[in-house]
Amino acid sequence: MPPAHLNRTDAPYQFHAFEVSYFSAKVRPALRYKGLWVEERRADLKEIRERTGLTFIPIVVTPDDETWQDSTEIYRLLEERHPQPPLFPSGGLQRLAAHLIELYCDEFALIPAMHYRWGSELGEATARARFCGMVGNHKLGNLAADRMVAARFLVGASVAAGPQIEEHTHDLLGSLSSHFEAHPYLLGGRQSFADCALMGPVDGHFFCDLVSRRLLLETAELVVGWIERCKFPNTDQQGEWLEGDALAPSLIRVLDVMGGDAVPIVLDLLRAFEDWADQRPADQSEPPRGIGSCRTSLRGAPIDRAIMAYTLYSAQQVIDCYKGLTTADRSRVDTALADTAWPQLLAYAPRHRLHKERFKLVFDSS
């Protein structure tokens, strides 16, 4: 018999993923934390396309053959189906903070992740070797690597902004290290979906890649310890989130570093997408995945970033969470985040809304 803390199912969840995949690393710790019977499979792109019409990695296939795609949706569905142990804090301040960390990971942290993987001769050479080994074919592995090199520039990891990207990364690792001196996880003594989200860039890229792995091992040993705790969560031995729906002062510093660089870029992308949406044909219900690029900046360095519909969808969920809080909880959020850049994002009022129909984003009809 499995231990009592495991969630029993009649068949395993199938997790189609890659070890080097950013969003696979975001989902994997949530599956482990929930104590699920999981069969992890090297992603079968043909099956993924047949199930979703897309080739986005990862997907989860449930024991009753449902297909889940989109890491944020996977968190929500996991929580609905297996509410214990919880991934989502019940307190409004902690839950909103977790959503902000996930937004940072989904919309900004791809920049340093792609910079360290593809932004140096050693980084690119070792990543190419890993891709070729993973695919099992030298030509196909290099073709996949070529696509990722191009994607590096689409997310804004430009050569010119390299010093600023590395400054941000050092500041982030320093603030995380200070936090993990006192707390095993972001919200206290228990893992949450915020930890799982941050594992996307920190484990899926930084700790997976040669150049950034060395950076972590030499400068952020406490972050490495957190990675190991999230990889092997020993869920039944974890503690609790901080009492009273509190955030540690050290986490406010982490949020300050994240928001200071991410919020201006996300706001530029939101404005650019909504300007496009204002002019779209009246009968166009489904936005393209990307609609060109936007000039923005990171710590004064200009970067060009692809304008993606998903940015609005991500930000909309965070803003909805904030607006859905009680007056008292919103006041506590405002006080906690007052010295960060996040209130600028929370005050944004989107003119357009998106929702999911199956695996595609579509505009709300009203």
PAFI-507702 format. One record per atom (N, C-alpha, C): x, y, z. Coordinates in steps of 0.02 Angstrom, whole numbers, padded with zeros to 5 digits, always signed. Layout:
XYZ
...
//
This chain:
+00042-00060+00000
+00000+00000+00000
+00044+00063+00000
+00025+00115-00039
+00064+00176-00038
+00055+00212+00028
+00102+00257+00046
+00094+00296+00108
+00029+00335+00108
+00003+00349+00167
-00062+00381+00174
-00065+00450+00143
-00007+00484+00139
-00009+00553+00114
-00012+00556+00038
-00005+00499+00004
-00007+00500-00069
-00079+00501-00094
-00090+00533-00151
-00155+00534-00183
-00161+00473-00229
-00205+00427-00211
-00210+00364-00248
-00252+00374-00311
-00231+00343-00366
-00270+00342-00428
-00266+00271-00455
-00315+00253-00497
-00317+00186-00526
-00265+00176-00581
-00243+00231-00610
-00192+00229-00662
-00148+00290-00654
-00090+00290-00684
-00045+00348-00674
-00066+00408-00717
-00047+00466-00693
-00045+00525-00736
+00015+00518-00783
+00005+00536-00846
+00061+00536-00892
+00084+00608-00902
+00148+00619-00893
+00177+00685-00897
+00225+00687-00956
+00205+00719-01010
+00247+00725-01070
+00291+00786-01062
+00356+00776-01055
+00400+00831-01035
+00471+00819-01062
+00513+00870-01055
+00584+00864-01068
+00622+00891-01008
+00679+00863-00993
+00719+00885-00937
+00742+00958-00946
+00755+00978-01008
+00781+01045-01021
+00725+01096-01033
+00663+01075-01024
+00605+01119-01038
+00588+01162-00978
+00586+01226-00989
+00569+01277-00938
+00502+01260-00905
+00450+01250-00945
+00384+01240-00917
+00373+01169-00891
+00412+01121-00915
+00411+01055-00884
+00437+01060-00812
+00490+01100-00802
+00518+01108-00735
+00470+01146-00690
+00425+01185-00720
+00374+01221-00681
+00320+01174-00656
+00303+01123-00694
+00248+01078-00677
+00272+01019-00635
+00331+00994-00649
+00355+00932-00618
+00352+00934-00541
+00375+00988-00508
+00373+00987-00434
+00302+00988-00406
+00254+01015-00444
+00185+01014-00420
+00157+00943-00419
+00173+00905-00471
+00151+00835-00473
+00182+00795-00416
+00245+00807-00402
+00278+00771-00348
+00252+00792-00280
+00241+00856-00272
+00215+00882-00208
+00147+00852-00193
+00106+00842-00244
+00039+00815-00234
+00040+00739-00219
+00098+00708-00223
+00103+00637-00207
+00066+00593-00257
+00069+00611-00321
+00032+00575-00373
+00074+00519-00403
+00038+00469-00428
+00069+00417-00468
+00078+00446-00538
+00140+00459-00557
+00155+00493-00620
+00203+00451-00661
+00186+00442-00724
+00231+00412-00772
+00258+00468-00816
+00320+00487-00805
+00349+00541-00846
+00376+00511-00910
+00354+00540-00966
+00373+00516-01032
+00412+00571-01068
+00463+00550-01106
+00494+00599-01150
+00441+00623-01198
+00433+00689-01204
+00376+00718-01240
+00370+00689-01310
+00311+00664-01325
+00294+00638-01392
+00257+00693-01429
+00293+00730-01472
+00264+00788-01504
+00206+00770-01549
+00209+00711-01580
+00153+00689-01622
+00090+00680-01581
+00096+00647-01523
+00038+00637-01480
+00013+00703-01452
+00060+00747-01433
+00040+00812-01406
+00000+00851-01459
+00023+00850-01521
-00013+00886-01574
-00081+00855-01585
-00086+00789-01584
-00150+00756-01594
-00200+00774-01539
-00174+00782-01478
-00218+00795-01421
-00237+00869-01415
-00192+00914-01434
-00204+00985-01421
-00205+01028-01484
-00181+01002-01540
-00174+01044-01599
-00112+01088-01597
-00073+01082-01544
-00013+01123-01534
+00045+01077-01517
+00105+01105-01513
+00162+01065-01492
+00195+01096-01431
+00155+01125-01387
+00181+01155-01326
+00193+01101-01274
+00250+01107-01241
+00271+01060-01189
+00271+01096-01122
+00246+01063-01070
+00224+00994-01065
+00148+00988-01072
+00125+00926-01072
+00054+00912-01060
+00050+00858-01006
-00008+00856-00974
-00025+00803-00927
-00086+00766-00953
-00082+00700-00956
-00139+00658-00974
-00162+00623-00910
-00224+00634-00892
-00250+00609-00828
-00266+00535-00833
-00278+00502-00775
-00297+00431-00777
-00360+00418-00816
-00405+00468-00823
-00465+00458-00863
-00459+00489-00932
-00397+00500-00955
-00380+00519-01023
-00399+00591-01040
-00406+00635-00991
-00411+00706-01005
-00341+00733-01020
-00337+00784-01062
-00274+00816-01078
-00272+00885-01047
-00221+00898-01008
-00210+00963-00977
-00149+00995-01009
-00156+01058-01030
-00101+01095-01059
-00102+01166-01033
-00045+01196-01023
-00035+01262-00994
-00023+01254-00920
+00037+01270-00899
+00059+01257-00830
+00013+01289-00779
-00011+01350-00792
-00055+01383-00745
-00121+01344-00738
-00148+01320-00793
-00208+01280-00791
-00196+01213-00756
-00138+01185-00766
-00122+01121-00734
-00123+01129-00658
-00094+01184-00633
-00096+01197-00561
-00169+01199-00536
-00210+01237-00571
-00280+01245-00549
-00317+01178-00550
-00307+01138-00602
-00342+01074-00608
-00317+01024-00557
-00252+01025-00544
-00225+00982-00492
-00256+00998-00424
-00262+01063-00410
-00290+01084-00345
-00363+01064-00339
-00400+01069-00395
-00471+01049-00393
-00479+00974-00382
-00437+00936-00414
-00445+00863-00411
-00412+00834-00349
-00358+00864-00326
-00322+00838-00268
-00306+00897-00221
-00355+00920-00183
-00345+00981-00143
-00295+00974-00086
-00279+00913-00067
-00229+00901-00014
-00170+00861-00042
-00111+00883-00025
-00092+00944+00010
-00101+01005-00034
-00117+01063-00005
-00134+01121-00046
-00073+01154-00078
-00083+01176-00140
-00033+01216-00175
-00049+01291-00169
-00114+01307-00161
-00137+01376-00161
-00151+01399-00090
-00118+01452-00068
-00133+01478-00001
-00204+01504+00003
-00234+01498+00061
-00302+01525+00070
-00301+01599+00085
-00247+01625+00112
-00242+01696+00129
-00234+01739+00067
-00268+01796+00065
-00267+01837+00006
-00199+01866-00011
-00161+01889+00039
-00095+01918+00026
-00047+01866+00000
-00044+01808+00032
+00001+01756+00008
-00018+01731-00061
-00083+01723-00073
-00105+01699-00139
-00088+01749-00194
-00098+01813-00181
-00082+01864-00230
-00006+01866-00243
+00033+01861-00189
+00106+01860-00197
+00128+01801-00240
+00097+01743-00230
+00114+01685-00271
+00097+01696-00344
+00040+01728-00357
+00021+01744-00426
+00072+01793-00458
+00096+01841-00420
+00145+01887-00447
+00210+01851-00465
+00231+01805-00423
+00292+01767-00437
+00282+01725-00500
+00223+01694-00507
+00211+01656-00568
+00211+01700-00630
+00181+01759-00625
+00182+01805-00682
+00253+01824-00700
+00294+01839-00650
+00365+01854-00663
+00398+01796-00701
+00385+01736-00680
+00416+01677-00712
+00391+01668-00783
+00327+01677-00794
+00298+01666-00860
+00316+01720-00910
+00323+01783-00886
+00328+01839-00933
+00396+01875-00932
+00437+01863-00881
+00501+01898-00880
+00561+01850-00875
+00557+01801-00832
+00616+01761-00816
+00641+01720-00876
+00602+01715-00929
+00627+01685-00990
+00688+01724-01017
+00691+01789-01003
+00747+01829-01028
+00814+01804-00999
+00823+01804-00932
+00887+01777-00907
+00896+01702-00921
+00842+01664-00922
+00848+01593-00936
+00877+01581-01006
+00851+01617-01055
+00876+01608-01123
+00945+01640-01132
+00958+01693-01096
+01024+01724-01100
+01079+01676-01077
+01069+01644-01020
+01121+01601-00995
+01128+01537-01035
+01073+01513-01065
+01078+01452-01105
+01110+01465-01173
+01093+01520-01205
+01114+01532-01275
+01157+01593-01284
+01172+01630-01231
+01205+01695-01239
+01280+01695-01233
+01312+01637-01233
+01385+01633-01234
+01406+01574-01276
+01467+01574-01298
+01492+01519-01340
+01488+01452-01303
+01509+01452-01239
+01506+01390-01200
+01434+01370-01187
+01392+01418-01168
+01322+01402-01155
+01288+01372-01215
+01297+01403-01273
+01264+01377-01333
+01292+01309-01353
+01358+01300-01351
+01388+01237-01371
+01363+01179-01327
+01361+01190-01262
+01340+01136-01217
+01264+01123-01223
+01226+01176-01234
+01153+01167-01243
+01139+01129-01307
+01176+01145-01361
+01168+01108-01424
+01183+01034-01415
+01237+01019-01379
+01254+00949-01366
+01198+00914-01328
+01170+00950-01280
+01115+00920-01241
+01054+00908-01285
+01038+00955-01328
+00981+00947-01373
+00991+00888-01420
+01051+00882-01447
+01065+00827-01494
+01059+00760-01458
+01085+00757-01397
+01079+00695-01359
+01007+00679-01341
+00969+00731-01324
+00900+00721-01304
+00858+00696-01363
+00868+00726-01422
+00830+00706-01481
+00855+00640-01510
+00920+00626-01499
+00949+00564-01527
+00968+00570-01599
+00974+00632-01624
+00990+00643-01694
+01026+00710-01698
+01087+00709-01725
+01128+00770-01726
+01095+00825-01767
+01071+00808-01826
+01040+00859-01870
+00977+00888-01839
+00933+00844-01815
+00870+00868-01785
+00882+00907-01721
+00931+00884-01682
+00948+00920-01620
+00972+00990-01633
+01013+00998-01685
+01037+01065-01702
+00982+01109-01731
+00936+01079-01768
+00879+01118-01793
+00837+01144-01735
+00826+01101-01685
+00789+01122-01626
+00827+01178-01589
+00893+01171-01585
+00933+01222-01552
+00930+01288-01591
+00931+01284-01658
+00925+01344-01699
+00861+01382-01683
+00806+01346-01675
+00743+01378-01658
+00746+01413-01591
+00780+01382-01544
+00786+01412-01477
+00832+01473-01478
+00883+01472-01520
+00926+01531-01526
+00886+01590-01553
+00843+01577-01602
+00799+01629-01628
+00750+01652-01574
+00724+01605-01536
+00676+01622-01482
+00709+01665-01429
+00773+01656-01419
+00810+01697-01370
+00799+01771-01384
+00804+01790-01447
+00796+01861-01464
+00723+01882-01462
+00677+01836-01475
+00606+01853-01472
+00585+01871-01401
+00615+01839-01350
+00596+01854-01281
+00633+01914-01253
+00682+01941-01291
+00717+02000-01269
+00786+01990-01241
+00814+01930-01247
+00881+01916-01221
+00933+01938-01272
+00938+02003-01282
+00982+02030-01333
+01054+02031-01309
+01100+02034-01356
+01171+02039-01339
+01184+02104-01302
+01154+02159-01325
+01167+02225-01295
+01145+02228-01223
+01091+02192-01206
+01065+02194-01137
+01097+02142-01092
+01147+02106-01116
+01179+02054-01077
+01200+02076-01007
+01236+02132-01000
+01257+02154-00933
+01198+02167-00886
+01145+02197-00912
+01087+02211-00870
+01050+02147-00851
+01047+02099-00896
+01016+02035-00880
+01055+02001-00824
+01120+02003-00827
+01161+01971-00776
+01157+02008-00710
+01152+02075-00712
+01142+02113-00650
+01076+02092-00617
+01023+02087-00656
+00959+02065-00628
+00965+01996-00596
+00998+01951-00631
+01004+01882-00606
+01042+01880-00541
+01097+01918-00536
+01135+01919-00474
+01093+01949-00417
+01055+02001-00432
+01012+02030-00380
+00958+01981-00358
+00930+01945-00407
+00879+01896-00389
+00907+01841-00346
+00964+01812-00366
+00993+01758-00328
+01014+01781-00258
+01038+01843-00253
+01057+01869-00188
+00996+01877-00142
+00941+01903-00169
+00882+01911-00127
+00851+01844-00108
+00852+01796-00155
+00827+01729-00139
+00871+01696-00085
+00936+01704-00091
+00981+01674-00042
+00967+01701+00028
+00957+01767+00032
+00941+01797+00097
+00876+01769+00125
+00826+01759+00081
+00762+01733+00104
+00770+01661+00129
+00807+01620+00092
+00812+01549+00110
+00858+01537+00170
+00890+01589+00195
+00926+01582+00258
+00878+01568+00316
+00817+01595+00310
+00769+01589+00365
+00708+01547+00348
+00694+01536+00285
+00632+01502+00265
+00647+01450+00211
+00622+01389+00219
+00637+01338+00169
+00602+01349+00103
+00545+01384+00103
+00508+01397+00041
+00489+01470+00038
+00461+01492-00017
+00447+01563-00027
+00397+01591+00023
+00345+01552+00039
+00293+01577+00084
+00301+01551+00155
+00357+01520+00170
+00367+01495+00238
+00391+01424+00239
+00357+01381+00278
+00379+01313+00288
+00348+01262+00242
+00307+01284+00194
+00273+01239+00148
+00280+01265+00077
+00287+01218+00033
+00290+01232-00039
+00223+01258-00063
+00223+01301-00113
+00162+01326-00145
+00173+01327-00220
+00121+01348-00256
+00130+01352-00329
+00181+01406-00348
+00195+01453-00303
+00247+01503-00316
+00315+01469-00322
+00330+01422-00277
+00393+01385-00281
+00396+01345-00345
+00341+01311-00362
+00340+01271-00423
+00352+01315-00484
+00321+01374-00486
+00330+01419-00543
+00403+01441-00549
+00434+01458-00493
+00503+01482-00495
+00551+01427-00515
+00532+01364-00504
+00574+01309-00527
+00581+01308-00603
+00534+01338-00640
+00540+01340-00712
+00606+01370-00735
+00619+01433-00719
+00684+01461-00739
+00743+01436-00698
+00733+01428-00632
+00791+01415-00589
+00815+01343-00595
+00769+01295-00601
+00790+01226-00611
+00792+01207-00685
+00740+01226-00722
+00735+01206-00792
+00790+01235-00836
+00816+01294-00817
+00871+01324-00856
+00933+01333-00813
+00929+01375-00760
+00989+01393-00724
+01027+01331-00699
+00991+01285-00667
+01026+01228-00637
+01038+01172-00688
+01005+01176-00745
+01012+01125-00796
+01071+01141-00843
+01089+01204-00849
+01138+01226-00898
+01206+01239-00866
+01258+01226-00905
+01325+01226-00877
+01346+01293-00849
+01337+01347-00887
+01362+01412-00866
+01325+01437-00804
+01258+01434-00806
+01220+01459-00749
+01221+01411-00690
+01230+01347-00703
+01236+01300-00647
+01297+01317-00605
+01352+01334-00639
+01412+01353-00602
+01399+01417-00562
+01362+01464-00592
+01345+01526-00556
+01307+01510-00491
+01258+01465-00495
+01220+01447-00435
+01264+01413-00384
+01305+01366-00406
+01346+01328-00358
+01397+01372-00324
+01422+01423-00360
+01474+01466-00332
+01446+01524-00291
+01385+01547-00306
+01360+01608-00275
+01294+01600-00238
+01259+01544-00247
+01191+01539-00219
+01177+01469-00193
+01219+01447-00147
+01212+01379-00120
+01143+01369-00087
+01116+01420-00055
+01051+01413-00023
+00995+01405-00074
+01003+01435-00133
+00954+01425-00187
+00958+01353-00213
+01018+01327-00216
+01027+01257-00237
+00991+01211-00187
+00996+01226-00123
+00961+01186-00073
+00886+01189-00083
+00860+01248-00099
+00788+01255-00113
+00768+01213-00174
+00809+01213-00226
+00795+01172-00285
+00788+01099-00265
+00833+01075-00223
+00830+01005-00203
+00767+00991-00162
+00747+01038-00119
+00686+01028-00080
+00624+01025-00126
+00623+01067-00177
+00565+01066-00223
+00566+01004-00267
+00624+00980-00286
+00628+00920-00328
+00605+00858-00290
+00623+00855-00227
+00606+00797-00186
+00571+00823-00123
+00506+00838-00128
+00474+00880-00077
+00460+00848-00010
+00462+00781-00004
+00446+00750+00061
+00386+00786+00092
+00331+00788+00054
+00275+00831+00070
+00249+00820+00141
+00248+00758+00164
+00220+00743+00230
+00263+00770+00286
+00324+00793+00271
+00369+00820+00323
+00372+00896+00321
+00334+00928+00277
+00337+01000+00272
+00298+01034+00328
+00314+01097+00339
+00279+01136+00390
+00220+01173+00361
+00211+01236+00379
+00154+01275+00358
+00177+01342+00328
+00133+01373+00291
+00146+01441+00269
+00146+01488+00329
+00177+01546+00322
+00181+01592+00379
+00112+01607+00407
+00109+01611+00473
+00045+01624+00507
+00019+01693+00490
-00047+01699+00493
-00078+01764+00485
-00075+01791+00414
-00067+01747+00364
-00063+01769+00295
-00008+01820+00285
+00049+01808+00318
+00105+01856+00316
+00153+01840+00260
+00190+01891+00240
+00247+01883+00195
+00310+01902+00233
+00362+01862+00227
+00425+01879+00260
+00454+01942+00228
+00485+01987+00268
+00518+02046+00238
+00568+02027+00184
+00600+01970+00192
+00648+01948+00140
+00613+01931+00075
+00550+01907+00077
+00514+01894+00016
+00492+01959-00018
+00477+02010+00022
+00461+02076-00008
+00521+02100-00049
+00581+02087-00025
+00641+02106-00063
+00645+02067-00128
+00630+02002-00126
+00628+01962-00187
+00577+01991-00236
+00518+02007-00211
+00465+02034-00254
+00486+02103-00281
+00523+02141-00243
+00547+02205-00266
+00595+02197-00325
+00641+02149-00320
+00687+02136-00376
+00649+02112-00437
+00603+02066-00427
+00564+02039-00483
+00523+02095-00517
+00485+02132-00476
+00441+02182-00504
+00477+02241-00534
+00532+02261-00503
+00568+02319-00528
+00588+02314-00600
+00606+02254-00622
+00627+02244-00691
+00571+02216-00735
+00526+02176-00706
+00475+02144-00747
+00416+02190-00762
+00394+02229-00713
+00332+02268-00722
+00336+02317-00780
+00389+02357-00788
+00390+02403-00845
+00386+02367-00912
+00418+02309-00918
+00416+02272-00981
+00347+02243-00992
+00318+02213-00941
+00251+02184-00949
+00200+02238-00967
+00204+02296-00936
+00158+02350-00953
+00167+02373-01025
+00228+02378-01048
+00240+02397-01118
+00208+02345-01165
+00215+02282-01148
+00186+02229-01190
+00110+02230-01189
+00082+02242-01130
+00009+02246-01125
-00018+02303-01167
+00013+02361-01162
-00010+02419-01201
-00004+02405-01276
+00051+02375-01297
+00060+02361-01368
+00009+02311-01393
-00005+02259-01354
-00055+02211-01376
-00124+02242-01379
-00141+02281-01328
-00208+02310-01328
-00217+02363-01383
-00164+02398-01400
-00167+02444-01457
-00183+02405-01521
-00150+02347-01529
-00165+02305-01587
-00238+02280-01584
-00259+02258-01525
-00326+02230-01518
-00380+02283-01532
-00365+02346-01517
-00413+02400-01532
-00428+02404-01607
-00378+02386-01648
-00385+02394-01720
-00402+02329-01757
-00409+02275-01720
-00420+02211-01755
-00489+02210-01788
-00499+02169-01840
-00565+02162-01870
-00617+02140-01819
-00679+02164-01826
-00731+02150-01776
-00745+02076-01770
-00735+02038-01824
-00751+01967-01823
-00691+01923-01805
-00635+01953-01786
-00576+01914-01767
-00580+01897-01693
-00600+01836-01679
-00610+01816-01609
-00548+01784-01579
-00502+01760-01620
-00443+01726-01596
-00381+01765-01614
-00343+01789-01565
-00282+01826-01582
-00227+01779-01607
-00184+01802-01650
-00125+01762-01666
-00081+01755-01604
-00039+01705-01605
+00004+01696-01546
+00049+01756-01535
+00077+01783-01589
+00119+01842-01584
+00099+01892-01637
+00111+01957-01622
+00090+02008-01670
+00145+02059-01682
+00206+02036-01690
+00261+02082-01700
+00300+02092-01636
+00338+02147-01634
+00382+02159-01576
+00371+02228-01548
+00395+02236-01487
+00387+02298-01449
+00456+02319-01424
+00474+02382-01432
+00536+02407-01404
+00523+02427-01331
+00560+02397-01286
+00554+02412-01215
+00625+02415-01188
+00634+02412-01123
+00702+02418-01096
+00708+02381-01030
+00770+02362-01015
+00787+02330-00952
+00845+02368-00921
+00832+02401-00866
+00884+02440-00831
+00919+02488-00879
+00881+02518-00924
+00907+02568-00970
+00932+02539-01036
+00938+02474-01041
+00961+02443-01103
+00901+02427-01147
+00900+02451-01210
+00842+02436-01253
+00839+02363-01271
+00779+02335-01271
+00769+02267-01295
+00706+02266-01337
+00705+02220-01385
+00646+02209-01426
+00616+02142-01404
+00552+02145-01390
+00517+02086-01362
+00456+02071-01405
+00446+02007-01421
+00387+01987-01458
+00324+02002-01417
+00273+02028-01450
+00209+02043-01418
+00165+01982-01422
+00149+01953-01365
+00112+01890-01363
+00045+01900-01329
-00006+01868-01357
-00073+01871-01327
-00073+01844-01257
-00032+01794-01243
-00032+01761-01178
-00014+01809-01121
+00024+01862-01138
+00043+01910-01086
-00019+01941-01055
-00068+01960-01097
-00130+01987-01071
-00167+01935-01030
-00170+01874-01053
-00205+01821-01017
-00173+01811-00948
-00107+01811-00945
-00072+01802-00881
-00085+01860-00834
-00078+01921-00860
-00087+01980-00817
-00159+01986-00794
-00204+01969-00838
-00276+01973-00822
-00293+01930-00761
-00262+01871-00756
-00277+01827-00700
-00251+01855-00634
-00193+01888-00637
-00166+01919-00576
-00210+01978-00555
-00228+02020-00603
-00270+02078-00588
-00338+02055-00562
-00366+02002-00591
-00430+01975-00567
-00423+01951-00495
-00368+01918-00479
-00357+01894-00411
-00356+01953-00363
-00321+02006-00382
-00316+02065-00339
-00385+02097-00329
-00422+02106-00383
-00488+02138-00379
-00537+02095-00340
-00526+02029-00339
-00571+01984-00304
-00559+01979-00230
-00506+02011-00205
-00491+02009-00134
-00541+02052-00096
-00548+02038-00032
-00588+02081+00011
-00553+02149+00017
-00590+02198+00038
-00561+02265+00047
-00503+02263+00095
-00511+02224+00148
-00457+02218+00198
-00395+02186+00168
-00405+02133+00129
-00347+02099+00099
-00313+02143+00047
-00352+02180+00007
-00322+02226-00041
-00280+02279-00006
-00305+02302+00051
-00268+02352+00089
-00202+02323+00113
-00203+02260+00135
-00141+02228+00159
-00093+02218+00101
-00118+02200+00042
-00076+02194-00017
-00044+02261-00034
-00085+02314-00035
-00060+02380-00051
-00005+02402-00004
-00014+02388+00060
+00036+02407+00110
+00100+02366+00100
+00093+02300+00090
+00151+02256+00084
+00193+02273+00023
+00160+02292-00032
+00195+02301-00096
+00207+02375-00113
+00193+02419-00066
+00195+02491-00080
+00262+02515-00107
+00317+02485-00085
+00383+02508-00106
+00410+02469-00165
+00368+02429-00198
+00388+02391-00257
+00352+02420-00318
+00367+02392-00376
+00335+02415-00438
+00269+02380-00451
+00251+02329-00412
+00192+02289-00428
+00126+02328-00426
+00117+02379-00383
+00054+02415-00385
+00038+02446-00453
+00090+02463-00492
+00078+02489-00559
+00043+02438-00603
+00062+02375-00597
+00029+02323-00635
-00041+02310-00609
-00048+02307-00543
-00113+02292-00514
-00164+02346-00529
-00141+02407-00543
-00186+02462-00560
-00206+02462-00634
-00174+02421-00674
-00188+02421-00746
-00259+02394-00758
-00295+02428-00802
-00364+02408-00817
-00367+02386-00891
-00364+02321-00904
-00365+02299-00974
-00430+02318-01010
-00422+02339-01072
-00481+02355-01114
-00509+02292-01147
-00469+02240-01151
-00488+02178-01183
-00477+02120-01135
-00514+02067-01145
-00507+02007-01104
-00502+01946-01149
-00465+01897-01124
-00457+01834-01160
-00477+01777-01114
-00500+01722-01145
-00513+01661-01107
-00492+01602-01151
-00490+01544-01120
-00470+01483-01155
-00531+01446-01180
-00529+01425-01243
-00576+01377-01270
-00534+01318-01294
-00542+01263-01257
-00497+01206-01266
-00425+01230-01254
-00384+01231-01305
-00314+01248-01295
-00294+01314-01328
-00344+01353-01348
-00330+01415-01383
-00359+01474-01345
-00325+01531-01352
-00349+01593-01324
-00398+01626-01372
-00453+01652-01345
-00501+01690-01385
-00523+01751-01345
-00544+01803-01381
-00569+01862-01348
-00637+01849-01318
-00649+01879-01259
-00716+01878-01230
-00764+01913-01279
-00824+01889-01283
-00872+01916-01331
-00900+01983-01309
-00901+01997-01245
-00928+02061-01221
-00872+02109-01201
//
